[in-house]
Amino acid sequence: MKYLALAFSLLPFALPAQTQLGVHEHGFGQLNLVLDGEQLVLVLNAPAADIVGFEHQAETEQDQASLAASLARVRQADTLFSPATAAQCRLGEVVLGDASHDEHEGHEGHEGHEGHEGHEEHDADGEQGHNDITVHYYYHCANPTALNGLDVTLFDLYPSLERLDVQAIVPTGQLATTLTPSQPRIHW
């Protein structure tokens, strides 16, 4: 796990970024991917407007119900990503929010992390700005050599999402690409 943490920390510097990290634009998300041995980690970052349907604080009961349903749906990795069946990848955990804020080294037994949902950004005056949703998906792949790509099916569930910029570290090297509804597969 320490190698994966190091790989993710270096990912923005190791690849030619196609979008400036930290830029919030509706319809455009980011997916970071690291395959290290039998461990596959995906980190999805997308505007809350594309995942939840709004970015403001969920104050009404209707907003709270919509937020809860959206967060439950984004936890269902099998509806968003399809690793090759032959790789025998099994989802181990889904963590909402920025895993770097976790105070523990391992992730076992910490499903959900409700306190990290939908990080908020604030402008210089402290006003609430745009919210993003960050989700970490941790897989164990029994046959990682059979994993040479990933189908991304989240465009079907989130039609306002138009582009997903991907940065990856895989056994064959580093890569960066852009996925769209008409090109939803990353190959390595």
N, C-alpha and C positions, 0 to 999 in steps of 0.2 A: 504494500500500500504506500510506503514511503516513496518508491519509484514513481507510482502513479501521481502522487501529489507533486513531486518535482517535475514530472512531464507536463502536468497541467499548468504549473507556474511558469514554465518556459515556453509554452505553446504560443502565446501571442508574439514572442520575440523570434521564434524559430521559423515561422512561416510568413510569407508575404501576405499581410492582412488585406482582405478585399474590402472590408469596411473598417472604419475607425472604431476600435473597441470603445465601448461606453456610449456610443451614439445611439440615441433612441429615435427610431423612426417606425411609425405604424406600418404593418405589412412586411416588415423585415426582421428576421430573427437570426440567431447564431446557434450553431451546434458544434461543440468540441467533442472529439472522440479520441480515446487512447485504448489501444489493444496491446496489453503486456502479458505475454504468456497466456494463461487461461482467463485473465481478467479483462473485461471490456467495460469501459466507463464512458457514458454519454452525458454531456451537460448541455441542456437546452436552455436558451435565454431568449425570451420573446416579450414584446410589449403586452401588458395586461389587456389592453384594448383588443388585441387579437385573440387572446386566450379566454378572457373572462367576458369581454364585450364592453367594458368600461375601465377607467383608470382611477376614478375617484374612490375615496374611502367608502366601504360598504356600510352605510348607516341605516338604511331602511331594511325591513325584513325581507323584501323582495331582492334587494342587492345582496344581502347576506346569504340568501338561499342560492342565488345565481353564482356567487363566489364559491360557496361550498361545493356546488355541483361541478363547476369548472375545475376546481382543484382536485376533486375526486376523479374526473375524467382524465386530467393530465397525468395522474398517477398510474393510469392503465397503459403501461408501456407497450403491451402487445397490440394496442390499437394505433400506436404512433410509429413504431419501428418494427421491422421484420429482418432479423439476422437470418442467414442461411440455415435451413433446418438441419443440414448435415453437421454444422458446427456445434449443435446441441447446447446452445446458450440458454441458461436459466437465469431469470431475473432474481436477484437476491434482495435488492432493496431499492426504494425510491425515496429520495430526500428532497424536500422542498426548501428552497432558499440557498444561500451561499454556504457550502460545506466548510469553507475556510473559517467560518465563525464557530464551528463546533469546537467544544473544549475537549473532545476525546479523539483518540487516534483512530480507532476502529469504527466501523459503522454498524456492526452487528447489534441487533436489538434496539435500534433507534429509529424505527420506521416513522416517517411522517414529519417530524420536527415542525410542529405546527407554528412555532414562534418565528419562523423565518419566511413566511409566505409573503410573496409580492413585495419585495423591497421597494421603498420609496426613495425618490430623489428630491432634493429641495433646492430651490434657487438661493441666491445670495441673501434674500430677505427672509429666508426660512419658510417661504410659501411652498405648499405641496406641489410637486411637478408630476412628471410621468412615472408610472409604476411599471416595473418589469416583473415577469415571472421567471424564476430560475429553478430548474429541476435537474437533479443528478440521478442517473439510472446506473445501477451497479449490477453487472452480469458475471456469471461464471460460465465459461464455454469449455465443455469437455473435449471438444475437437477443434481447437482454435485454428489449425492449419486449413480447415475447410471454410473459414470465414474470410472471404475476399471482397466483401461488399455489404451494403446495408440498404434495404428499401425503407424509405421514409414515407409513411402513410399519413402523417399528421395534416397534410394539406387538405385531405378529404374532410377532416373534422373541423378544421379552422380555415374556412374559405377566404377570410380576409388576409391570411398569411400568403404573401406573394413570392417571397424569396427567403432562403435559409443559407447563410454563408457558413461553410463547413471548414474547420481546420482539424487535421487529424495527425496523430503519430501512430503508425502501424509498423509491423515487422519489416515491411518493404521500404519504409522511409516516412517522410512527411509529405502531406499534401494539403492543398486548399482548393476548394471548388464551391460553386454555387448551385443549390438545388432549387427547383421551381415545381409547380404542379405538373408541368409537362415533362420535367426531368427530375424525378424524385429518387434517383438511385445514385449512391456513391460507390465507386469501384476502387479496389487497390490490389 
